[in-house]
Amino acid sequence: MQPPARPPLRGGRPRALAAAAALVALTPISACAVANSDDTGTTGGGEGTLRIVLAQEPPTLDPCDASLTATGAVVRSNISEPLIERDPTSGELEPLLATEWHRTDPTTWRLDLRSGVTFHDGQPFTAEDAAFSIDRAVHSDVACNVDGYVFGGTELDVQTDGAAALTVTTAEPDPVLPLRLSFIEVVPRTTSTDAKVRTPVGTGPYAIDKWETGVSIALRRNDSYWGDAPAYPRARYVWRSEPSVRAAMIDNGEAELSAALNPEDATEDNSVAYPNNETTALRLDGTQPPLDDIRVRKAIGMVIDQGAIADVLFAGLADPAAQLVPDGVVGHNADLRAAPPDFTAARALVADAADDGVPTGKRISLIARNGQFPRVSETAEALQYQMARLGLNVRIQMTDSAAHLEYQLRPFPKGAGPVALLIMHGNQTGDGAFTTSQYLLSDGPQSTFGTAALDERIAAAGALSGDRRQDAFAAVFAAQNDDVAQYVHLAHMRGLLGRSADVRYEPNSATGDELRLADVRPAHRKGS
């Protein structure tokens, strides 16, 4: 995937948003000075400490939760490492703690492991540790995030074969098992299986030095690391919820890298754009009238102006979407494209539904999360306006993270009525199976409804590999649009990474989920 062209940043004047622009106040937020931003590193190239400012404090540093964005940004491939890693640009699987892997029969995979690797505490890495890490992530009572997201309750039989090999067997053939294993971070077999750990031990290029709750997380370089040594001997994470504050910390030399800047705070000097795997969409609850009528759901999709939303509200840092996965993910359907709004045809569909007794005037709750993405409230207002032009009665409800999560995951709140939920989906795996199992299956944890026919197509696609897998999942996404219409897709997003001129680092589609510190170099160093 080629990097996107850089859109205009601070001071740019995007095109008008047609009728929806009348509702949207696009007031720039100026960067502000940062108080109490403790600086423990050096400036002018960061020879001592690499300083990173995150949007929030990680809820956990347990490696089995590394698929959580806030945790993975610190832990994944910094503190701990997986057996196999996926190249975020090519999508190819590459060796890490496993050097080779192959299928020995339809349900069994053998992995040969790297020798000469030690954990931060000096213990040697062996097949027993690899087997333990898989069992802990998938089978224990620790409630690891990777279990539900990647494995979905799948039972695995893991056996060691000496100190440097193991076999993993599944009940049914699983052509993407190596991809699933790439989400399991390896920990020593002495790690607790009763609770999540606060100070994880791994094999990565950095080790935990100190986590001062509410203040910072400090890492130190692992001088016994088996791979190339990172440039910085120390790293320090702090967190600031306001994007303007994070931008000011880059501008003022208080941080070298920052998560997620807003377009109005970004300049050519303090940021770089990158594809961040996130797709925004409206999830329509098809179990409640009037959204239980496919004509109403399709009509909503026909009036949303994805192009204008991407251009103005997302400041050009997005591409109009017609499916839940972007280009580069197995199953992305290149034939699905966002169409211009067609109010005439959409109003006819709603009128037909009303003539058949569908209560099209019943109030719909459009629920979004504060801080979900830049200009989220203005986006909700634009969607409300466009839906109202169909005669639909839409009320916006802005929530915090906890309340939004109640609507996002099963079991959904009872008695909420018809809900249009503004969601963001990031496919970290690069394979459509992990989107469809969560968002499109009838009983998927983030799906409100579905059809038996679509469920069968998803199951059949998951058993395939290669081009057949790509084509089957592409057909699933087309069928969602034609036969189910649970989602009104908005945009495939691009992020803005705050980056000081003192460092060299090129973000990729995985950067938002795993910020690899070993890839960061001082800008002035020869050969960097």
Residue pairs with C-beta under 8 A, 6 or more apart in sequence:
1 89
1 275
1 327
1 328
1 509
3 273
3 274
3 275
4 273
4 274
4 275
4 494
6 268
6 273
7 263
7 273
7 315
7 316
7 317
8 14
8 315
8 316
9 263
9 266
9 267
9 268
9 271
9 315
9 496
10 28
10 263
10 264
10 265
10 266
10 267
12 263
12 315
12 316
14 311
14 312
14 315
14 316
15 308
15 311
15 312
16 312
17 24
17 305
17 308
17 309
17 311
17 312
17 313
17 382
18 305
18 308
19 385
19 386
19 389
20 305
20 308
20 309
20 381
20 382
20 385
20 386
21 308
21 312
21 382
22 385
23 378
23 381
23 382
23 384
23 385
24 312
24 313
24 375
24 378
24 381
24 382
25 378
26 312
26 313
26 375
26 378
28 264
29 243
29 244
29 262
29 264
29 265
30 244
30 264
30 265
31 244
31 245
31 247
31 248
31 251
31 265
32 242
32 244
32 245
32 248
33 248
33 252
34 240
34 245
34 248
34 249
34 252
34 254
37 238
37 240
37 249
37 252
37 254
38 215
38 216
38 238
39 51
39 254
40 49
40 51
40 218
40 236
41 48
41 49
41 50
41 51
41 234
41 236
42 48
42 49
43 253
43 502
44 253
44 502
45 502
45 503
45 522
45 523
45 524
45 525
46 232
46 256
46 500
46 502
46 503
46 522
47 232
47 522
48 232
48 233
48 234
49 232
49 233
49 234
49 235
49 236
50 232
50 234
50 235
50 236
50 256
50 257
50 503
50 517
50 520
51 235
51 236
51 238
51 254
51 255
51 256
51 257
52 235
52 236
52 237
52 238
52 255
52 256
52 257
52 258
52 259
52 515
52 517
53 237
53 238
53 239
53 240
53 246
53 249
53 250
53 254
53 255
53 257
53 258
53 259
53 498
54 70
54 73
54 74
54 237
54 238
54 239
54 240
54 258
54 259
55 70
55 239
55 240
55 241
55 243
55 246
55 259
55 260
56 70
56 239
56 241
57 70
57 213
57 214
57 239
58 68
58 70
58 71
58 73
58 74
58 75
58 217
59 65
59 68
59 70
59 71
60 68
60 71
60 196
61 71
61 74
61 75
61 79
61 197
61 198
61 199
61 200
61 208
61 211
61 217
62 71
62 75
62 142
62 144
62 196
62 197
62 200
63 75
63 76
63 79
63 80
63 185
63 186
63 187
63 200
63 202
64 136
64 137
64 142
64 144
64 145
64 146
64 147
64 184
64 185
64 187
64 196
65 71
65 75
65 144
65 145
65 146
65 196
66 72
66 75
66 76
66 80
66 145
66 146
66 183
66 185
66 514
67 145
67 146
67 149
67 150
67 183
67 428
67 513
68 145
69 426
69 512
69 513
71 145
72 513
72 514
73 259
73 512
73 513
73 514
73 515
74 217
74 237
74 515
75 185
75 200
75 202
76 82
76 185
76 513
76 514
77 85
77 204
77 514
77 516
77 518
78 204
78 205
78 206
78 219
78 235
78 514
78 515
78 516
78 517
78 518
79 200
79 202
79 204
79 206
79 207
79 208
79 219
80 185
80 186
80 187
80 200
80 202
80 203
80 204
81 96
81 97
81 185
81 186
81 202
81 203
81 204
82 96
82 97
82 181
82 182
82 183
82 184
82 185
82 186
83 96
83 97
83 98
83 111
83 113
83 130
83 181
83 182
83 184
83 186
84 93
84 94
84 95
84 96
84 98
84 101
84 111
84 178
84 179
84 181
84 182
85 93
85 94
85 95
85 96
85 182
86 92
86 93
86 94
86 179
86 182
86 429
86 430
86 510
87 93
87 94
88 430
88 508
88 509
88 510
89 508
89 509
91 328
91 330
91 430
93 178
93 179
93 182
95 114
96 114
97 113
97 114
97 117
97 125
97 130
97 186
97 203
98 111
98 112
98 113
98 114
98 130
98 181
99 112
99 113
99 114
100 111
100 112
101 109
101 110
101 111
101 112
101 178
102 109
102 110
103 109
103 110
104 110
104 167
106 173
107 169
107 170
107 171
107 172
107 173
107 174
108 167
108 168
108 169
108 170
109 167
109 168
109 169
109 177
109 178
110 161
110 165
110 166
110 167
111 130
111 165
111 166
111 167
111 168
111 181
112 164
112 165
113 125
113 126
113 127
113 130
113 164
113 165
113 166
114 125
114 226
115 164
116 226
117 124
117 125
117 203
117 226
118 124
118 125
118 203
118 224
118 226
119 125
119 129
119 188
119 201
119 202
119 203
120 201
120 202
120 203
120 207
120 222
120 224
121 188
121 201
122 224
123 129
123 188
123 190
125 186
125 188
125 203
126 160
126 163
126 164
127 160
127 161
127 162
127 163
127 164
127 165
127 166
128 160
128 163
128 189
129 186
129 187
129 188
129 189
130 160
130 166
130 186
131 158
131 159
131 160
131 166
132 187
132 188
132 189
132 191
133 184
133 185
133 186
133 187
134 156
134 158
134 168
134 181
134 184
135 156
135 158
136 142
136 144
136 187
136 191
136 193
137 144
137 146
137 147
137 151
137 184
137 185
138 144
138 146
138 147
138 151
138 154
138 155
138 156
138 184
139 155
139 156
140 193
141 193
141 194
142 192
142 193
142 194
142 195
142 196
146 183
146 184
147 153
148 445
149 183
149 434
149 438
150 180
150 183
150 184
150 429
150 434
151 180
152 437
154 170
154 171
154 174
155 170
155 171
156 168
156 169
156 170
157 168
157 169
157 170
158 166
158 167
158 168
158 169
159 166
159 167
159 169
160 166
161 167
168 177
168 181
170 177
172 463
173 463
174 180
175 463
175 464
175 465
175 469
176 431
176 433
176 465
179 429
179 430
179 431
180 429
183 428
183 429
185 202
186 202
186 203
187 197
187 200
187 201
187 202
188 201
191 197
191 200
191 201
198 211
199 208
199 211
200 208
201 207
203 225
203 226
204 222
204 225
205 221
205 222
205 225
205 227
205 229
205 230
205 517
205 518
206 219
206 220
206 221
206 222
206 230
206 235
206 517
207 219
207 220
207 221
207 222
208 217
208 218
208 219
209 218
209 219
209 220
209 234
210 216
210 217
210 218
211 217
211 218
212 218
215 238
216 236
216 237
216 238
217 236
217 237
218 234
218 235
218 236
218 237
219 234
219 235
219 236
219 237
219 517
220 233
220 234
221 229
221 230
221 232
221 233
221 234
223 229
227 518
228 518
230 517
230 518
230 520
231 518
231 520
231 521
231 522
231 525
231 528
232 517
232 520
235 517
238 255
240 246
240 249
241 371
243 260
243 261
243 262
243 265
243 374
244 262
244 265
246 255
246 258
246 259
246 260
246 261
246 265
246 498
247 258
247 261
247 262
247 265
247 266
247 270
247 271
247 498
248 254
248 265
249 255
249 258
249 498
250 256
250 257
250 258
250 261
250 270
250 271
250 498
250 499
250 500
251 267
251 269
251 270
253 500
253 502
255 498
255 500
256 499
256 500
256 502
256 503
256 520
257 497
257 498
257 499
257 500
257 503
257 505
257 515
257 520
258 497
258 498
258 499
259 497
259 498
259 512
259 515
260 495
260 496
260 497
260 512
261 270
261 271
261 496
261 497
261 498
262 374
262 496
263 314
263 315
263 316
263 317
263 374
263 496
264 315
264 374
266 496
266 498
269 501
270 498
270 499
270 500
271 496
271 497
271 498
271 499
272 496
272 497
272 499
272 506
272 507
273 317
273 494
273 495
273 496
273 497
274 494
274 495
274 496
274 497
274 507
274 508
274 509
274 511
275 326
275 328
275 492
275 494
275 495
275 508
275 509
276 426
276 493
276 494
276 495
276 509
276 511
276 512
277 326
277 426
277 427
277 428
277 509
277 510
277 512
277 513
278 373
278 424
278 425
278 426
278 492
278 493
278 495
278 512
279 321
279 323
279 324
279 325
279 326
279 424
279 425
279 426
279 427
279 489
279 490
279 491
279 492
279 493
280 318
280 321
280 373
280 379
280 422
280 423
280 424
280 489
280 490
280 491
280 493
281 321
281 324
281 422
281 423
281 425
281 487
281 488
281 489
281 490
282 300
282 304
282 366
282 383
282 420
282 421
282 422
282 423
282 487
282 488
282 490
283 420
283 421
283 423
283 439
283 446
283 448
283 486
283 487
284 291
284 297
284 300
284 419
284 420
284 448
284 485
284 486
284 487
284 488
285 291
285 412
285 416
285 418
285 419
285 420
285 421
285 448
285 449
286 292
286 294
286 297
286 448
286 449
286 484
286 485
286 486
287 448
287 449
288 417
288 418
288 419
289 358
289 359
289 362
289 418
290 296
290 353
290 358
290 359
290 360
290 362
290 364
290 392
290 418
291 297
291 364
291 418
291 419
291 420
292 418
293 353
293 358
294 484
294 485
295 349
295 350
295 352
295 353
295 358
296 349
296 350
296 353
296 358
296 360
296 392
297 485
297 486
297 488
298 346
298 349
298 485
299 346
299 347
299 349
299 350
299 390
300 346
300 387
300 390
300 392
300 420
300 488
301 481
301 485
301 488
301 489
302 339
302 341
302 342
302 343
302 345
302 346
302 349
303 341
303 342
303 343
303 346
303 386
303 387
303 389
303 390
304 341
304 383
304 386
304 488
304 490
305 340
305 341
305 382
305 386
306 320
306 321
306 322
306 338
306 489
306 490
306 491
307 320
307 338
307 340
309 318
309 320
309 379
309 382
309 490
309 491
310 316
310 318
310 319
310 320
310 490
310 491
313 375
313 378
313 379
313 382
314 373
314 374
314 375
314 491
314 493
315 374
317 493
317 494
317 495
317 496
318 491
318 492
318 493
318 494
319 326
319 491
319 492
319 494
320 337
320 338
320 490
320 491
320 492
321 338
321 489
321 490
321 491
321 492
322 336
322 337
322 338
322 339
322 481
322 489
323 332
323 333
323 336
323 477
323 480
323 481
323 489
324 425
324 427
324 435
324 439
324 440
324 477
324 480
324 487
324 489
325 331
325 332
325 427
325 432
325 435
325 477
326 332
326 427
326 492
327 334
327 492
328 430
328 509
329 427
329 430
329 431
329 432
329 435
330 430
330 431
330 432
330 433
330 469
330 470
330 473
331 431
331 432
331 433
331 435
331 436
331 461
331 469
331 470
331 472
331 473
331 474
331 476
331 477
332 432
332 474
332 477
333 474
333 475
333 477
333 478
334 474
335 474
335 478
336 477
336 478
336 481
338 489
341 386
343 389
343 390
346 390
347 390
347 391
350 360
350 390
350 391
350 392
353 360
354 360
360 391
360 392
361 391
361 392
361 393
362 393
362 417
362 418
363 393
363 394
363 395
363 417
363 418
364 387
364 392
364 393
364 394
364 395
364 417
364 418
364 419
364 420
365 394
365 395
365 397
365 416
365 417
365 418
365 419
365 420
366 380
366 383
366 384
366 387
366 394
366 395
366 396
366 397
366 420
366 422
367 397
367 398
367 399
367 404
367 407
367 419
367 420
367 421
367 422
368 376
368 377
368 379
368 380
368 396
368 397
368 398
368 399
368 404
368 421
368 422
369 376
369 398
369 399
369 400
369 401
369 404
369 422
370 376
370 377
370 398
370 399
370 400
372 404
372 422
372 424
373 379
373 424
373 493
376 422
377 396
377 398
379 422
379 490
380 396
380 398
380 422
381 396
383 394
383 420
383 422
384 394
384 395
384 396
387 394
387 420
388 394
394 420
399 407
404 421
406 412
406 413
407 413
407 416
407 419
407 421
408 421
408 423
408 446
409 445
409 446
410 443
410 445
410 446
412 419
412 448
419 448
420 488
423 446
424 493
425 435
425 438
425 439
426 512
426 513
427 434
427 435
428 434
428 510
428 513
431 473
432 461
432 473
432 474
432 476
432 477
433 458
433 461
433 462
433 473
436 444
436 458
436 461
436 462
436 473
436 476
437 444
437 458
437 462
438 444
438 445
438 446
438 447
439 446
439 447
439 486
439 487
440 447
440 450
440 454
440 458
440 476
440 480
440 484
440 486
441 447
441 450
441 454
441 455
441 458
442 449
442 450
442 451
442 452
442 454
442 455
443 450
444 450
447 486
448 486
449 484
449 486
450 484
450 486
451 483
451 484
453 479
453 483
454 476
454 479
454 480
454 483
454 484
457 472
457 475
457 476
457 479
458 476
460 472
461 469
461 472
461 473
461 475
461 476
464 472
480 486
480 487
495 507
495 511
495 512
497 507
497 511
499 505
499 507
501 523
502 522
502 523
502 524
503 520
503 521
503 522
503 523
504 520
504 521
504 522
504 523
504 528
505 519
505 520
505 521
506 519
521 528
522 528
